[in-house]
Amino acid sequence: MNEWEWQLLEDKTVVDHIVIAGAEVRTGDRVRLFPHKGSDILDIALHGQIATIESIEQDYEGKSHVCVVLDDDPGRDLGLLRQPGHRFFFDAEEVEPLGGELDSVVGRSGAPRILIAGIGNIFLGDDGFGVEVAQALAKCSFSGSVRVTDFGLRGFDLVYALLNSWEAVVLVDALPRGDVPGTLYVIEPNLAQLGDPALVEAALNPHGMDPARVLSLAASMGPISAPVFVVGCEPLDFGDELEGRMGLSEVVQASVEAACDMVEQLVERIRSQQAV
């Protein structure tokens, strides 16, 4: 069953675990794929591949389906963010649990699942701040429970990602508040006040999706279950009004390292709160 067919099914239910070949498997476990004979050409190509279970879902007839993300997929991160084209659904009989053969990579560490999302347009000067921070954080040694993604202008992808079951989300973006350029902020938006129709309408423009608009559009599509934090930087400018500018201003560039430290401290704080 492909992603499009699965989306046509209503009343999907997330299942905590299922038993396959006498073994209990959950989200985050690794499996080997064995599609049924007579499957389409894509399923045949996936025969023998190793994948990670992203979710286990039950259709309206009560039948369980295993959604997986391929370990060798270059777009694996998009699959874990539940983006179409990188997730595949199989019947329970079509997957073989690997047990202790390989470590699972999602949901088994006991630590919160945290999304760090960089937002911004690198062609508009300091608007690329979130992108720059995300690229720097991608080099940090976070555990597997923390996912750092440079969303850039892919605001709609971020909207869908926000609807997933994260333990916390950290958005990083240029944030004009009238302070001294380079000033860093940490803000926790009040999600209960989201859904402003004006912001939702503005968010439909993919080139103008700041955190408020992204959050409002996501809230209009479904519940945001995770607490959201915004790490912002006061910009100096967005370059020339007509042509923009590649690269951050000197003062904002100087704040990137401090912003990375701020995000890392925020992640540790989130983890410590979850551990209580």
Secondary structure as UniProt FT lines:
FT   HELIX           3..8
FT   STRAND          13..14
FT   STRAND          17..20
FT   TURN            21..22
FT   STRAND          23..26
FT   TURN            27..28
FT   STRAND          30..33
FT   TURN            37..38
FT   HELIX           41..45
FT   TURN            46..48
FT   STRAND          50..58
FT   TURN            60..61
FT   STRAND          64..70
FT   TURN            71..72
FT   TURN            74..75
FT   HELIX           76..80
FT   TURN            81..82
FT   TURN            84..85
FT   STRAND          88..91
FT   HELIX           92..94
FT   STRAND          95..97
FT   HELIX           99..101
FT   STRAND          114..119
FT   TURN            122..123
FT   HELIX           125..128
FT   HELIX           129..137
FT   TURN            138..139
FT   TURN            144..145
FT   STRAND          146..152
FT   HELIX           155..162
FT   STRAND          168..174
FT   TURN            181..182
FT   STRAND          184..187
FT   HELIX           191..193
FT   HELIX           197..203
FT   TURN            206..207
FT   HELIX           211..221
FT   STRAND          228..233
FT   TURN            241..243
FT   STRAND          244..245
FT   HELIX           250..253
FT   TURN            254..255
FT   HELIX           256..275
//
